[in-house]
Amino acid sequence: METTGQGHDKSVPTPEGFTALVRSEFAPRTTYLNSASTGLLPARAVSAMHRAALSVAAGRPENMFADVEAARASFARLMGVAPERVAAGASVAVYSGLVAASLPAGAEVLTAEGDFSSTVNPFHIRGDLKVRTVPLERIAESVRPGTTLVAVSAVQSADGRVVDLPALRAAVRAHGARLYLDASQGAGWLDLAAHMADVDYLASVAFKWLTCPRGVAFFVVPGEREDFGGVPPLFAGWVAGERPWDSCYGPVAELARSARRFDESPSLFAYAGARHSLDVIEELGVAAIRAHDLALADRFRAGLAELGHEPVPAPGSPIVSVPGLGGWQPELSASGIEVSDREGNLRAAFHLYNTEADVRRALDALRTG
């Protein structure tokens, strides 16, 4: 049975509770506007990883495989899917590769110009696929009867543009295509659960907006138990067995009957923290995080306009990309304001631990710079 995407068993805090919870978990010492690169870790995740490391040092390792299962279940709730559809790994590129491997020779794959390489490169590497690339704004209208798969990021890494998911969903339905979403820049603030009915495959790293440690990624496959959307378990190891501890030697006798057959051998210390990071996202609620993030980004955009700067149009996104200002990144970092330089653009990303004071400080630095 599918579930809602808001952490169905957790109550969302009041605005005052939201602020209190964030302050109890995050204490950045910089004006940190770089969540599109790496999200900050909550205190509870840091503590859990510390405990796990100490347990191994003491010769009494904690059961961190239980943390993997807890993180899998949490991500499933956020995406509004059953945990049996979710694989746990470490890399979007690996899962893009599995989706690419599922396609027949000659299949047409539609992608967006300038999309993140981990999303699109495995389809180019195949060599026998027809990869067609169009501007993001035209991707829905470019789906046609011969399109087998659309592979696109829900939110563009370089500049924060959000794909028109309702239009894209309608297009793939109309033409019988399949949809593969890279949710790395959306999971944690964008309500993807509302769109999962028409998403066949979804992959996402968790170290950005989901505030998890590096080394955690998830992959959602179709619910067909027999087929899993045709994705081959090419790198299946012992953790992919239906009974992992009985699958350590020789060929795996029986692959997992769930998406766990696509699990990578987990980075256990990362997952020890990830389950707690995901708890924070669920407790705050994606809708509340989205409202908070977008309000700050819109204030920043308004301030940029007053300074005479025009960011890349990206309505409804917490990522603000300003052409021509990327070279300011080292100077801003030296002053304690963390942003990114992406192809000459200054990229600022606003997340749950940011405040209006962060917006003012960034604008003041640009004004005086």
JONORTA-V663009 format. One record per pair of residues at least 24 apart in sequence whose ideal C-beta (glycine too) atoms are under 10 Angstrom apart, sorted by sequence separation. I is the first residue (numbers start at 1). J is the second residue. D is the distance in whole Angstrom. If there is no record, write none. Layout:
BEGIN
i = {I I}
j = {J J}
d = {D D}
END
This chain:
BEGIN
i = {92 93 94 95 96 97 98 99 100 104 105 106 107 108 109 110 112 113 115 137 139 140 143 147 161 162 173 184 185 188 196 236 239 240 293 294 296 321 322 337 338 92 93 96 97 100 101 103 104 105 111 112 113 136 139 140 143 147 150 157 160 165 169 173 183 184 236 238 239 240 293 320 321 322 336 337 92 93 96 97 100 103 112 113 123 135 136 137 140 141 155 156 165 169 172 183 184 233 236 237 239 290 292 293 320 321 322 335 339 91 92 95 96 112 136 137 140 141 143 144 148 150 151 152 154 155 157 158 165 168 169 171 172 183 201 233 235 236 237 238 239 320 321 337 93 94 97 111 123 136 139 140 143 147 148 149 150 151 152 153 154 155 157 162 166 169 170 172 192 201 231 233 234 235 236 237 290 319 320 321 337 93 96 97 100 110 122 139 140 142 143 145 146 147 148 149 150 151 152 153 154 155 156 165 166 169 200 232 233 235 289 319 320 332 336 337 92 110 112 140 141 143 144 145 147 148 149 150 151 152 153 154 155 156 165 168 169 200 201 228 231 232 233 235 318 319 320 332 335 100 111 120 140 143 144 145 146 147 149 150 151 153 154 155 168 187 200 226 228 231 318 319 110 119 120 139 140 143 145 153 154 155 163 166 225 317 318 319 110 119 120 143 144 153 154 165 184 225 228 312 317 318 332 335 110 119 140 143 155 165 228 311 318 331 332 335 108 118 155 183 311 312 108 110 115 116 143 154 223 311 318 108 110 115 116 183 221 222 309 311 328 332 108 109 110 111 112 115 119 154 221 328 331 107 108 109 110 111 112 114 116 118 181 220 106 107 108 109 110 111 112 116 117 180 219 221 107 108 109 110 111 112 115 116 154 218 221 325 328 106 107 108 109 110 111 114 115 116 220 304 320 113 114 115 219 104 112 114 178 219 304 322 325 103 114 154 219 102 103 102 114 217 301 115 154 300 100 112 180 215 99 150 151 153 154 216 217 300 100 112 149 153 157 178 215 216 297 299 99 149 151 178 215 296 297 298 155 214 215 217 296 297 155 213 215 216 296 297 300 309 96 215 216 295 296 213 214 215 218 293 294 296 300 303 307 123 213 216 217 293 297 299 302 303 306 309 110 212 213 215 216 292 293 296 300 301 304 212 213 215 216 292 293 296 299 300 303 304 307 120 213 214 218 292 296 299 300 303 307 92 110 119 212 213 216 292 293 295 298 299 302 303 306 110 119 120 211 212 216 289 290 292 296 297 300 304 119 207 211 212 289 292 296 300 303 10 118 206 210 212 213 288 295 299 303 119 206 211 212 116 118 211 212 300 7 10 110 115 207 210 211 9 109 116 206 210 212 284 8 108 109 110 111 116 211 212 3 7 207 210 211 5 6 7 107 109 206 210 281 5 6 8 206 209 280 3 4 5 2 3 4 5 6 3 4 5 103 206 3 4 5 102 2 3 209 2 3 102 2 3 99 1 2 3 100 209 1 99 2 96 119 209 95 118 96 95 118 93 188 92 188 92 187 92 188 189 194 188 193 187 191 192 191 188 190 191 189 102 188 189 191 102 118 187 189 190 191 186 189 190 99 188 189 99 188 189 98 189 190 79 99 186 189 78 96 98 188 189 95 95 96 79 95 78 94 95 209 78 93 209 80 81 85 92 75 79 80 81 91 92 93 78 79 80 92 78 79 80 89 91 78 80 81 90 77 79 80 81 85 86 87 89 90 76 79 80 85 90 81 88 36 102 36 37 79 99 36 81 98 36 95 99 36 79 94 95 96 98 36 90 91 93 95 79 90 91 92 94 95 102 78 89 90 91 92 95 102 104 190 89 90 92 102 103 190 88 89 90 91 102 189 190 75 88 89 101 102 189 87 88 89 98 99 101 102 188 189 75 87 88 98 99 100 101 186 74 78 86 87 98 99 101 102 185 186 86 87 98 99 101 185 85 86 87 98 185 71 75 85 86 98 74 85 95 98 75 84 85 97 98 160 82 85 97 71 79 81 84 85 78 80 81 85 94 209 211 71 75 79 81 82 84 87 94 208 211 75 76 81 209 211 75 85 208 209 74 75 76 85 87 71 75 72 87 89 71 36 68 36 39 35 89 88 160 161 159 160 161 162 35 87 159 160 161 162 35 158 159 160 161 162 159 160 161 162 156 160 161 162 160 162 156 159 160 161 155 160 159 160 161 189 155 156 158 159 160 189 155 157 159 189 155 156 158 159 188 189 49 98 155 157 159 185 188 48 156 39 41 45 39 45 46 95 39 45 94 38 39 42 87 95 37 38 39 41 42 94 37 39 40 41 68 87 88 35 36 39 41 84 86 87 88 35 36 38 39 41 84 85 86 87 89 91 34 35 39 65 84 85 86 87 88 89 90 35 38 39 83 84 87 88 89 90 35 38 82 83 84 86 87 88 89 90 137 82 83 86 87 88 89 90 81 88 89 65 88 65 90 90 5 158 160 76 88 157 159 158 159 5 6 8 26 157 158 160 5 25 72 88 156 159 4 5 6 72 158 160 5 72 159 160 4 5 158 160 3 4 5 157 2 5 69 72 68 2 72 2 68 71 68 67 68 71 72 75 68 71 74 75 78 65 67 70 71 74 77 64 67 68 69 70 71 72 73 74 64 65 67 68 71 72 74 75 78 64 67 68 70 71 74 77 78 63 64 66 67 70 71 73 74 77 62 64 65 66 67 68 69 70 71 72 75 61 62 64 67 68 71 74 75 64 67 70 71 74 78 63 64 66 67 70 62 64 56 56 52 53 52 55 52 49 50 52 53 49 52 2 48 49 51 52 49 50 51 48 49 50 48 49 45 48 49 47 48 45 46 48 49 45 48 44 45 47 48 114 45 46 42 44 45 46 41 44 45 41 43 44 45 42 45 41 42 44 45 41 42 44 40 42 43 39 42 41 42 39 25 25 26 25 24 22 25 35 21 25 21 22 21 33 33 18 17 18 17 18 22 33 10 12 13 18 22 7 10 12 13 17 18 7 10 11 12 13 9 10 12 15 18 19 7 8 10 11 12 14 18 7 10 12 13 6 7 12 15 5 7 12 15 7 6 7 5 6 5 6 36 5 6 36 35 36 35 36 33 36 33 33 34 33 34 38 31 37 37 38 30 34 35 36 37 31 32 33 34 36 30 31 32 33 34 37 30 31 32 33 34 36 29 30 31 32 33 28 30 31 28 37 39 42 36 38 40 42 36 37 39 40 33 34 35 36 39 40 33 34 35 36 39 40 33 34 35 36 33 35 31 32 33 34 35 32 33 35 32 35 32 33 32 31 31 26 28 33 26 27 28 31 32 33 25 26 31 25 26 30 31 33 22 31 33 22 23 28 31 21 22 30 31 22 23 19 22 18 31 19}
j = {116 117 118 119 120 121 122 123 124 128 129 130 131 132 133 134 136 137 139 161 163 164 167 171 185 186 197 208 209 212 220 260 263 264 317 318 320 345 346 361 362 117 118 121 122 125 126 128 129 130 136 137 138 161 164 165 168 172 175 182 185 190 194 198 208 209 261 263 264 265 318 345 346 347 361 362 118 119 122 123 126 129 138 139 149 161 162 163 166 167 181 182 191 195 198 209 210 259 262 263 265 316 318 319 346 347 348 361 365 118 119 122 123 139 163 164 167 168 170 171 175 177 178 179 181 182 184 185 192 195 196 198 199 210 228 260 262 263 264 265 266 347 348 364 121 122 125 139 151 164 167 168 171 175 176 177 178 179 180 181 182 183 185 190 194 197 198 200 220 229 259 261 262 263 264 265 318 347 348 349 365 122 125 126 129 139 151 168 169 171 172 174 175 176 177 178 179 180 181 182 183 184 185 194 195 198 229 261 262 264 318 348 349 361 365 366 122 140 142 170 171 173 174 175 177 178 179 180 181 182 183 184 185 186 195 198 199 230 231 258 261 262 263 265 348 349 350 362 365 131 142 151 171 174 175 176 177 178 180 181 182 184 185 186 199 218 231 257 259 262 349 350 142 151 152 171 172 175 177 185 186 187 195 198 257 349 350 351 143 152 153 176 177 186 187 198 217 258 261 345 350 351 365 368 144 153 174 177 189 199 262 345 352 365 366 369 143 153 190 218 346 347 144 146 151 152 179 190 259 347 354 145 147 152 153 220 258 259 346 348 365 369 146 147 148 149 150 153 157 192 259 366 369 146 147 148 149 150 151 153 155 157 220 259 146 147 148 149 150 151 152 156 157 220 259 261 148 149 150 151 152 153 156 157 195 259 262 366 369 148 149 150 151 152 153 156 157 158 262 346 362 156 157 158 262 148 156 158 222 263 348 366 369 148 159 199 264 148 149 149 161 264 348 163 202 348 149 161 229 264 149 200 201 203 204 266 267 350 151 163 200 204 208 229 266 267 348 350 151 201 203 230 267 348 349 350 208 267 268 270 349 350 209 267 269 270 350 351 354 363 151 270 271 350 351 269 270 271 274 349 350 352 356 359 363 180 270 273 274 350 354 356 359 360 363 366 168 270 271 273 274 350 351 354 358 359 362 271 272 274 275 351 352 355 358 359 362 363 366 180 273 274 278 352 356 359 360 363 367 153 171 180 273 274 277 353 354 356 359 360 363 364 367 172 181 182 273 274 278 351 352 354 358 359 362 366 182 270 274 275 352 355 359 363 366 74 182 270 274 276 277 352 359 363 367 184 271 276 277 182 184 277 278 366 74 77 177 182 274 277 278 77 177 184 274 278 280 352 77 177 178 179 180 185 280 281 73 77 277 280 281 76 77 78 178 180 277 281 352 77 78 80 278 281 352 76 77 78 76 77 78 79 80 78 79 80 178 281 79 80 81 178 79 80 286 80 81 180 81 82 178 81 82 83 180 289 82 180 85 180 203 293 180 203 182 182 205 182 277 182 278 183 278 184 280 281 286 281 286 281 285 286 286 284 286 287 286 200 286 287 289 201 217 286 288 289 290 286 289 290 200 289 290 201 290 291 201 292 293 183 203 290 293 183 201 203 293 294 201 202 203 187 203 187 203 204 318 188 203 319 191 192 196 203 187 191 192 193 203 204 205 191 192 193 205 192 193 194 203 205 193 195 196 205 193 195 196 197 201 202 203 205 206 193 196 197 202 207 199 206 155 221 156 157 199 219 157 202 219 158 217 221 159 202 217 218 219 221 160 214 215 217 219 204 215 216 217 219 220 227 204 215 216 217 218 221 228 230 316 216 217 219 229 230 317 216 217 218 219 230 317 318 204 217 218 230 231 318 217 218 219 228 229 231 232 318 319 206 218 219 229 230 231 232 317 206 210 218 219 230 231 233 234 317 318 219 220 231 232 234 318 219 220 221 232 319 206 210 220 221 233 210 221 231 234 212 221 222 234 235 297 220 223 235 210 218 220 223 224 218 220 221 225 234 349 351 212 216 220 222 223 225 228 235 349 352 217 218 223 351 353 218 228 351 352 218 219 220 229 231 216 220 218 233 235 218 184 216 185 188 185 239 239 311 312 311 312 313 314 188 240 312 313 314 315 189 312 313 314 315 316 314 315 316 317 312 316 317 318 317 319 314 317 318 319 314 319 319 320 321 349 316 317 319 320 321 350 317 319 321 351 318 319 321 322 351 352 213 262 319 321 323 349 352 213 321 205 207 211 206 212 213 262 207 213 262 207 208 211 256 264 207 208 209 211 212 264 208 210 211 212 239 258 259 207 208 211 213 256 258 259 260 208 209 211 212 214 257 258 259 260 262 264 208 209 213 239 258 259 260 261 262 263 264 210 213 214 258 259 262 263 264 265 211 214 258 259 260 262 263 264 265 266 313 259 260 263 264 265 266 267 259 266 267 244 267 245 270 271 187 340 342 259 271 340 342 342 343 190 191 193 211 342 343 345 191 211 258 274 342 345 191 192 193 259 345 347 193 260 347 348 193 194 347 349 193 194 195 347 193 196 260 263 260 196 266 197 263 266 266 266 267 270 271 274 268 271 274 275 278 266 268 271 272 275 278 266 269 270 271 272 273 274 275 276 267 268 270 271 274 275 277 278 281 268 271 272 274 275 278 281 282 268 269 271 272 275 276 278 279 282 268 270 271 272 273 274 275 276 277 278 281 268 269 271 274 275 278 281 282 272 275 278 279 282 286 272 273 275 276 279 272 275 268 269 268 269 269 272 270 268 269 271 272 269 272 223 269 270 272 273 271 272 273 271 272 273 272 273 270 273 274 273 274 272 273 275 276 273 276 273 274 276 277 343 275 276 273 275 276 277 273 276 277 274 276 277 278 276 279 276 277 279 280 277 278 280 277 279 280 277 280 280 281 281 276 277 280 280 280 280 283 293 280 284 283 284 284 296 297 283 283 284 284 285 289 300 279 282 283 288 292 278 281 283 284 288 289 279 282 283 284 285 282 283 285 288 291 292 281 282 284 285 286 288 292 282 285 287 288 282 283 288 291 282 284 289 292 285 285 286 285 286 286 287 317 287 288 318 318 319 319 320 318 321 319 320 329 332 333 338 332 338 339 340 333 337 338 339 340 335 336 337 338 340 335 336 337 338 339 342 336 337 338 339 340 342 336 337 338 339 340 336 338 339 338 347 349 352 347 349 351 353 348 349 351 352 346 347 348 349 352 353 347 348 349 350 353 354 348 349 350 351 349 351 348 349 350 351 352 350 351 353 351 354 353 354 354 354 355 351 353 358 352 353 354 357 358 359 352 353 358 353 354 358 359 361 351 360 362 352 353 358 361 352 353 361 362 354 355 352 355 352 365 355}
d = {8 8 9 10 8 9 8 8 9 9 7 6 10 6 9 7 4 10 10 8 7 6 10 9 10 8 9 6 7 9 8 10 5 9 9 6 9 4 4 6 10 10 4 7 4 7 8 9 9 10 10 9 9 6 8 9 8 8 9 9 7 9 10 6 10 8 6 10 8 9 4 10 7 8 8 6 4 8 4 9 5 6 9 9 8 10 9 9 9 8 10 10 10 6 6 9 9 10 8 8 5 9 9 9 8 5 8 9 10 7 7 9 7 5 6 8 4 10 9 9 10 6 9 8 5 9 7 10 8 9 10 10 9 10 9 10 8 8 8 8 7 7 8 10 7 9 8 8 6 9 9 5 4 6 9 6 7 8 8 7 7 8 5 7 9 8 8 8 10 6 9 5 9 9 10 6 8 6 5 9 6 7 10 9 7 7 9 6 9 8 6 9 8 9 6 5 5 4 7 4 5 8 7 8 8 4 6 10 6 7 9 7 8 10 9 9 10 10 10 7 7 10 10 5 4 7 7 7 8 7 8 8 4 10 5 8 8 10 7 9 9 9 9 9 9 5 7 8 6 10 10 6 4 8 6 8 9 9 6 9 8 7 7 4 10 8 10 9 7 7 6 8 6 6 8 8 9 5 9 6 4 9 10 9 7 9 5 10 6 7 9 10 9 8 8 9 8 8 8 7 10 7 6 10 8 5 10 6 9 9 8 8 10 8 8 9 10 9 7 9 9 9 8 10 8 10 9 6 9 10 9 10 5 6 6 9 9 9 9 9 8 8 5 8 9 9 9 5 9 7 5 7 7 9 5 7 7 8 9 10 10 9 9 7 10 9 5 5 5 5 5 8 10 10 7 9 4 8 8 7 6 7 7 5 8 9 7 7 6 9 7 10 6 8 10 7 8 8 10 10 10 10 9 9 6 8 7 6 9 9 9 8 9 6 9 9 9 10 6 9 10 8 10 10 8 6 9 9 9 10 7 9 9 10 9 8 10 7 8 7 8 10 9 7 8 7 8 9 7 9 10 9 3 10 8 9 10 8 9 10 10 5 9 8 8 5 4 10 10 10 7 3 6 8 9 7 7 8 10 8 8 10 10 7 7 9 4 8 10 5 9 7 9 8 8 7 10 7 8 9 4 8 6 5 9 10 9 8 8 8 10 8 7 8 10 5 8 7 6 10 5 10 10 6 7 5 10 4 6 9 9 8 7 6 8 10 8 9 10 9 9 9 9 9 9 9 9 4 9 8 10 8 7 9 7 8 4 8 9 9 5 10 6 7 8 10 7 9 8 9 7 8 10 9 9 8 10 9 4 6 8 5 7 10 8 9 8 8 9 6 8 8 10 7 6 6 10 6 6 9 10 10 10 8 6 9 10 5 9 9 7 9 8 7 10 9 7 6 8 7 8 9 8 8 8 7 7 6 9 5 9 6 8 9 10 4 9 10 9 6 9 9 9 6 10 6 7 10 6 7 9 10 6 9 9 8 6 5 9 8 8 8 9 8 7 9 8 10 9 6 9 9 10 6 10 9 10 6 8 9 10 8 5 10 7 7 7 10 7 9 10 9 10 9 10 9 7 10 5 7 9 7 5 5 9 9 9 9 10 8 8 10 5 10 9 9 9 8 8 9 7 8 4 7 8 9 8 8 9 10 9 10 9 5 8 10 8 8 9 7 10 9 6 3 6 8 6 8 9 7 7 9 6 8 9 10 5 10 10 9 9 10 10 10 6 9 9 10 9 10 9 10 10 9 9 9 7 9 8 9 7 9 10 7 8 9 9 9 7 8 9 9 4 9 5 10 6 8 9 10 10 9 7 6 9 9 9 9 9 8 5 8 7 8 9 8 5 10 10 4 9 9 8 8 7 9 5 6 9 6 6 10 8 8 6 10 10 7 7 8 10 9 10 5 9 10 8 6 4 10 6 10 10 9 10 7 8 5 10 6 9 9 6 7 7 7 8 8 5 8 8 9 6 9 6 9 9 7 8 8 8 10 6 9 10 8 6 8 10 9 10 9 10 9 8 8 8 9 6 10 7 8 9 7 8 8 10 8 8 6 9 5 9 9 9 10 10 8 10 9 7 8 7 9 9 8 9 9 6 8 9 10 9 9 7 8 7 8 7 9 9 4 10 5 8 9 8 9 4 9 5 6 10 10 5 9 9 7 10 4 9 8 9 7 8 9 3 7 7 9 10 9 9 9 9 6 9 6 8 4 7 9 8 7 9 8 8 7 7 7 10 9 9 8 10 9 10 9 7 8 7 9 7 6 7 9 6 5 6 9 9 9 7 6 6 9 7 7 7 6 8 9 9 9 10 6 4 7 9 8 4 8 6 8 9 7 10 8 8 5 6 7 7 10 6 10 9 4 5 8 8 9 6 5 10 10 10 8 6 4 5 4 9 8 8 9 8 8 9 5 7 9 8 10 9 9 10 8 10 8 6 9 6 9 8 10 10 8 10 10 10 10 10 7 10 7 5 9 10 8 10 8 8 6 10 6 9 10 9 10 6 10 7 7 9 7 7 2 8 7 9 6 7 7 8 8 10 9 9 9 8 9 9 9 8 10 9 8 9 5 9 9 9 9 9 7 5 8 10 7 7 7 8 9 6 9 8 9 10 9 10 9 10 9 9 9 7 9 5 4 9 9 6 7 4 5 9 9 4 4 10 7 10 7 9 5 4 9 9 7 7 9 9 8 9 8 8 9 9 8 10 9 9 10 6 7 8 6 8 10 5 5 8 9 6 7 10 10 9 9 9 7 9 9 8 7 6 6 9 10 10 10 9 8 6 4 8 9 8 8 8 9 9 10 10 5 9 5 4 10 5 9 9 9 8 7 7 9 4 5 8 7 8 9 8 8 9 9 10 4 10 7 4 5 10 9 8 9 7 9 9 6 7 8 7 10 7 10 9 9 8 5 10 9 10 9 9 9 6 10 9 10 9 7 9 6 7 6 9 10 9 9 6 9 8 10 9 8 9 7 6 9 9 10 8 7 10 9 9 5 8 7 8 8 5 4 8 10 9 7 9 9 9 9 9 7 3 8 7 8 8 7 6 9 10 9 10 9 7 6 8 10 6 7 7 10 9 9 8 8 5 9 10 10 9 10 9 10 9 9 9 9 9 9 10 8 9 10 9 5 9 9 7 4 7 9 6 8 6 6 9 5 4 5 5 6 9 8 7 7 9 9 10 5 9 9 8 9 10 6 10 8 9 8 8 7 9 10 8 10 4 9 6 9 8 4 10 9 10 4 6 8 9 6 4 10 9 6 9 9 10 9 8 8 8 7 7 7 8 9 9 6 6 8 9 9 8 8 9 9 4 5 8 10 9 9 9 10 10 6 6 9 9 5 9 6 10 6 9 10 10 9 8 9 9}
END
